[in-house]
Amino acid sequence: MKVLVINAGSSSIKYQLIDMTDETLLAKGQCDRIGIDGGNFKQKNNKGDEYKINIQIANHEEGIKLIVDALTSKEHGVISSMSEINAVGHRVVHGGEKFSGAVLIDDDTVNAIKECSDLSPLHNPANLTGIKACEEIMSGVPQVAVFDTGFHQTMPDYAYLYPIPYEYYEKYKIRRYGFHGTSHRYVTMRAADMLGKKAEDINIVTCHLGNGSSITAVKGGKSFDTSMGVTPLDGIMMGTRSGSIDPAIIPYLMEKEGLTAKEIDVLLNKKSGMLGVSGGVTSDNRDIEDGAKAGNKRYQLIESMLCHQITKYIGAYAAAMGGIDAIVFTGGIGENNPQYRTRVADKLGFLGVKIDEETNKKAFRTSVEYDISTPDAKVRMLVIPTNEELMIARDTYELVNK
């Protein structure tokens, strides 16, 4: 069975085609700037062929057609016809309390995703656009939704409820949902294998660190607590998101700066985090790392803030779970920043974390999994490249086969 994995954004579509016989990645690519001037498309297949074109892409339906044409192209393709695509797995960001696992997409599923759009106004409508486009182009092919929030539906109520009037949970379902669930679930499974244990027998903390970052406490293989909340704004500082702040800052800034609710939302989501602390210069951690090494004090401050927050979350989750077996680093920053891992490990030495610096340095811009711990470490530190697309493909394959 060949599964096409689709991750549709408001102006982009990322995709992978995976042969589930042996989980071979056949091709991956993306359409960018959909509905915007300067559109482009690129694909790389498992034969080493790279195909890039600049093309105006009016809508998501045109984007899906471009993807199918590239996959079936005699020159650049990997399949002979669209009929070889047996199922499509869609990443959907917010499933609210409605979905804890993958589901076949039908009218009820679509309506439920729409209902969750209030909780994720930037992502869910875009995900639905991708689903509709695939249904138009690939009529009759089973479509499956896999939710970022699904993995976190195992959190206990005392972890996901906020201490605000309970009626707002009852009326609006305001609670902690968490995100990056597919990534946290994938690295949990891999961590269990690396530790030689079953997932239900381990307590770990998984750190998905990138432009968007979240940290999850995984107890007995299930999400127990997580840093992101109703939306992906909560938690540690990110590329442009503030992460957790004193809520009173919001009305204070609205009054002092004359900001509207919409303007404060943009400020916290798109102008804060690393970008905000850098003075609006950059949200890219690679720039910050280079600048910090060159002596830029503001960039050094950003690194210290981030490492402090990561350490704080890990320590808190270790305490809440009564101890941990391992800490996992994944995501663009988690996989590719050895010095962050060193700084965090040094602070967590009291837990029994010890890392081998030579091995730690090797885990840099590679797709290889590493246990960077010393042999006598009581808590292992693992670097595991995430693979959300493969997880979505597995869920799709399993559900369609049923």
FENHU-V935306 format. One record per pair of residues at least 24 apart in sequence whose C-alpha atoms are under 8 Angstrom apart, sorted by sequence separation. I is the first residue (numbers start at 1). GAP is how many residues later the second one is. D is the distance in whole Angstrom. If there is no record, write none. Layout:
# FENHU-V935306
i: [I,I]
gap: [GAP,GAP]
d: [D,D]
This chain:
# FENHU-V935306
i: [10,11,33,34,35,153,184,213,278,353,354,11,34,51,94,152,183,213,277,338,352,353,354,34,50,94,152,212,242,338,352,353,354,355,43,49,93,152,211,212,241,242,336,337,351,352,353,354,149,180,210,211,240,241,274,335,336,351,353,34,94,149,152,210,211,212,240,241,335,336,93,94,148,149,151,188,240,241,242,243,335,45,92,93,148,149,150,151,240,241,242,31,45,92,148,149,150,184,189,240,241,45,148,151,188,239,240,241,307,311,315,93,147,148,151,180,239,240,310,92,147,179,233,238,239,240,91,233,237,238,239,240,307,308,311,90,105,237,303,307,311,104,105,104,105,90,104,105,90,103,104,102,103,102,103,240,27,102,239,101,102,239,101,239,13,100,12,99,102,178,285,335,100,101,178,179,334,335,13,100,101,178,179,335,27,99,100,177,178,26,95,100,176,177,178,327,329,88,90,92,94,95,96,100,176,177,178,179,325,326,327,328,329,330,87,88,89,90,91,92,93,94,95,99,175,176,177,178,325,326,327,328,329,330,331,86,87,88,89,90,91,92,93,94,95,175,324,325,326,327,328,329,330,331,82,85,86,87,88,89,90,91,92,93,97,174,326,328,330,87,89,91,159,160,64,159,155,154,155,156,60,61,64,154,155,237,60,64,152,153,154,155,236,61,151,152,61,65,151,152,211,237,60,61,64,152,211,236,152,211,236,61,61,4,96,2,3,6,8,1,2,3,4,5,6,7,8,1,2,3,4,5,6,7,1,2,3,4,5,6,7,1,3,5,93,227,225,215,215,215,217,217,219,217,205,119,120,10,119,205,10,205,9,204,10,10,9,10,13,8,9,203,8,205,7,203,204,207,209,8,9,203,204,205,206,207,208,209,210,211,8,202,203,204,205,206,207,208,209,210,7,202,203,204,205,206,207,208,209,210,6,204,206,207,209,210,209,208,207,191,187,187,194,191,191,190,187,187,187,186,186,186,183,183,183,186,182,183,182,182,146,146,146,145,144,144,142,102,102,104,103,104,102,91,90,89,89,89,88,87,87,87,23,18,16,20,20,18,20,5,5,5,4,3,3,3,1]
gap: [24,24,24,24,24,24,24,24,24,24,24,25,25,25,25,25,25,25,25,25,25,25,25,26,26,26,26,26,26,26,26,26,26,26,27,27,27,27,27,27,27,27,27,27,27,27,27,27,28,28,28,28,28,28,28,28,28,28,28,29,29,29,29,29,29,29,29,29,29,29,30,30,30,30,30,30,30,30,30,30,30,31,31,31,31,31,31,31,31,31,31,32,32,32,32,32,32,32,32,32,32,33,33,33,33,33,33,33,33,33,33,34,34,34,34,34,34,34,34,35,35,35,35,35,35,35,36,36,36,36,36,36,36,36,36,37,37,37,37,37,37,38,38,39,39,40,40,40,41,41,41,42,42,43,43,43,44,44,44,45,45,45,46,46,47,47,48,48,48,48,48,48,49,49,49,49,49,49,50,50,50,50,50,50,51,51,51,51,51,52,52,52,52,52,52,52,52,53,53,53,53,53,53,53,53,53,53,53,53,53,53,53,53,53,54,54,54,54,54,54,54,54,54,54,54,54,54,54,54,54,54,54,54,54,54,55,55,55,55,55,55,55,55,55,55,55,55,55,55,55,55,55,55,55,56,56,56,56,56,56,56,56,56,56,56,56,56,56,56,57,57,57,65,65,66,66,67,68,68,68,69,69,69,69,69,69,70,70,70,70,70,70,70,71,71,71,72,72,72,72,72,72,73,73,73,73,73,73,74,74,74,75,76,81,81,82,82,82,82,83,83,83,83,83,83,83,83,84,84,84,84,84,84,84,85,85,85,85,85,85,85,86,86,86,86,86,92,95,98,99,100,101,102,104,109,111,111,112,112,112,113,113,114,114,115,116,117,117,117,118,118,118,119,119,120,120,120,120,120,121,121,121,121,121,121,121,121,121,121,121,122,122,122,122,122,122,122,122,122,122,123,123,123,123,123,123,123,123,123,123,124,124,124,124,124,124,125,126,127,137,141,143,177,191,193,194,197,198,199,200,201,202,203,204,205,205,206,208,209,210,246,249,250,251,252,255,258,293,294,295,296,296,297,301,302,303,304,307,308,309,310,313,367,372,373,373,374,375,377,384,387,388,389,390,393,394,396]
d: [8,7,7,6,6,7,7,8,8,6,8,8,6,7,7,6,7,6,7,7,6,6,8,7,8,6,6,5,5,7,5,5,8,7,8,7,7,8,6,6,6,7,7,7,8,5,6,8,6,8,7,5,8,4,6,7,5,7,7,7,8,6,6,8,8,8,6,6,6,5,6,6,8,5,5,8,5,7,5,7,7,8,8,6,5,7,6,7,5,5,4,6,8,6,5,6,8,7,8,5,5,7,5,8,7,8,5,8,6,6,7,8,8,6,7,7,5,6,7,6,7,7,8,5,5,5,7,7,5,6,6,7,7,8,7,8,8,7,8,6,7,7,5,6,5,8,4,6,7,6,6,7,5,6,7,6,8,5,5,7,7,7,7,8,8,8,8,7,8,6,7,6,7,5,7,6,7,7,7,4,7,5,8,6,7,6,6,7,5,7,6,8,7,5,7,7,8,7,7,6,6,8,7,6,4,5,7,7,7,5,6,6,6,6,6,6,6,6,6,6,6,6,6,8,7,5,7,7,5,4,5,5,5,5,7,6,5,5,5,5,5,5,5,6,7,6,7,6,6,6,6,6,6,6,8,8,7,6,6,6,6,6,6,7,7,6,7,7,6,8,7,7,7,7,8,6,8,6,6,7,7,8,7,6,5,7,6,6,8,7,7,6,7,8,7,5,4,7,6,7,8,8,6,7,7,8,7,6,8,8,7,7,7,7,7,7,6,7,8,8,5,6,6,6,6,6,8,8,5,5,5,5,5,5,6,7,6,6,6,6,8,8,7,8,7,8,8,8,7,8,6,8,7,8,6,7,7,7,7,7,7,8,7,8,8,5,5,8,8,6,6,7,5,7,7,7,5,8,7,7,8,5,6,7,6,6,6,6,5,8,5,8,6,5,5,5,5,5,5,5,8,6,7,6,6,6,6,5,6,5,7,7,8,8,5,7,5,6,7,7,7,8,8,7,8,8,6,8,6,7,7,7,6,7,5,6,6,8,7,7,6,7,8,8,6,8,7,6,7,7,7,8,7,7,7,6,6,6,7,7,8,7,8,8,7,8,8,7,7,6,7,6,7,6,7,7,8]
